[in-house]
């Protein structure tokens, strides 16, 4: 059930008796702007770990324990052209709690506290607490380089996009950007976010929708706001040459990252063909890359591809020996050309379809997945029920997959090479 509570504030309620837990998700969203990355990531840290009443991580943890082990977290991410601060809390349904506890009401009161009454004094975040979490965030960002696979993905994104495109910038901000934020400017950012950004609230569980609506309206930040309209799918600028960067690190293996642009987005006519193509290319253990590059040729320790339907990016990552880097890249390109020429068994497509459908139904056993699926369909104004989704998968032909494969364009190569 969808509700437009105020202009710029939407609520989606998923009523289900299938799960013992319930979830509330509150998304504050704005257009991507890399100048705000450090602010939003630091704000997420502050909102997750403190408030006026709960002025330490320990007090937050104790309150969650009192609410029968509720799980609370605040995170930031890119969703196409959206920059999202997400507040999420999961908790047991009242039916599984002894006595007559009305836990949903307690959860709302907790969220009101942590969202609307942050740890602020004299119109700025409490400085010592802020400094501690700012330091922790800077240390984390500086440590990312130690995770070569994750670091490689970040570097590939920076090569894939233009220098000034926020899609190519790291979502948490740079260490220098984080260091430039102070307790005053962060509080000003908080006030702007909570009063001006688009708000999408999702509630899933066994509830009375009218009670949910009444409780949600108790939030003080539920006010009318003029939000900016912008396309959520992100389309990169054209590039005539492939960007390439090589860096050396001490390690036991090299990491290859290839960034391809596939101009097919969530909800497009070829969307289902694109998802099947990615599974065929490198998305599963029965894919062309896994079978031929890793298993038959022995050119990679591991290899896989990932498809983002909101950016049109397909990322191929492989762990290889330094002496096999060039050979592995050539073999990856050869496998793509085989698919583009239709040189693959149609039975493989059938197997992939069956696996995708089984996985789709398996995901229905996870409330978080259902909520995430509802969110993307809500913001994109696209809705597929299970039957429609399965029909979309099943009607994809071999020719459809070949057509999609031939739209692939290599944009960036990043090599993390062992010394």
C-alpha positions, 0 to 999 in steps of 0.5 A: 500500500502506497501513501503520499503523506506530504509532498516529498514524503512517501510511505510504502507498507508491505503487510505480510504474516510470513515473518517473525520480524518487521522492518522500518526503513527511512531513506533521505535522498538527494541528487548525487553531489560529491561535495556532500559525500563526506557530510552524509557519511559522517552524519550516518555515523553520528545518527547511528551511534548517539542522540541526546538521550543515548549519548554513547554507543553503549546506551544505544546498544542497551536500548536496542536490547530492551526492545527484544534485540532490535537491530538498528543501523544507518548507512549511505549509498549511491542508487543511480543518481540518488545519494541516500542516507538510509536508517533501518531497524528490524524488530520482532512482531508483537505476536512473538513477544510475551505479554502485551508489549506494543513494540512498534510504538516503542520503535517509533519513539526510539527512531524519533529520538535518534533522528530528531534529537541528535547529540547536539549542543549549542547548535553543533554536534557534540565536539568530542564525540564528533571528533572521535567518529571523524577520526574513525571514518578517516582511518577506515577510508585510509585502510581501504587500500589494504582490501585489494578487491574492494580498492580495485572496484573503487579505482575502476569506477574513478576510471569509468567516469569523467573526473568530475562525475560524482559516480566516480567518487567514493561514497564516503568521501576522501580523507581530506574531505572528511577532515574538512568537516567540522561539528558546526557545518555537519549540523547545518547539513543535518538540518538541511537534509532532514527538512529538504530532502526527499523522504521514502519510508518503507514498513514491512511486517504484520501490521494494521496499515492505519496504525502505521500511518498514524505512528509515522505522522508522529515524526516531526520531520514529516513536513512538506518539502519541494524536492528536486526532480532528476533521473535516477538511472545514471548515463555516463558521458561518451568516451573514445578511448579506454582508460587504463591504470596500473598500480603495484602492491605487495601481495600474492596475486594481481587483480584485474578489473574491466569496466564495460558500459551496457546501455540497458537500465532497470525497466528497459525493454532489454532489462531481462536479457541484460540480467541473463547476459550478465549471468551467462558472461560471468555472474554465476559458477556456470558462466563463460568466464568461470568455466573457460577462463578459470576452470578450463584455462586456469588463468584466474584464481577467481573471476566474476562479473556484476551488473548495475542496472541503475548505472549500466556498468558491468564490472569484471574482476579476476584474481590472477598471477602477474605473468598471466594478466595480459593472457587473462584479459585477452581470454575475457574479451574472447569470451565476450566475442563468443557470446556476441557471435552466439557461440554458446549452448542454448541449454546454458541459457535455460539453466541460467533462467531456472537458477534465476527463478529459483533464486528469486523465490528464495529471496522471498524468504528474506524480508530485507530483500522484499523491502529493497525490491519494493524500494527500487520499484517505488522510486522508479515507478515500475512494478513487477509481481512474481508472475510478471518477473518470471514471464520477463525472464522466460521470454528472453531468447538467445537472440535477445542475449546476443543483441545485448552482448553486442551493446557492450563497450569497454571503458576502463581497465584497472590493474592491481599488480603484485610486486 
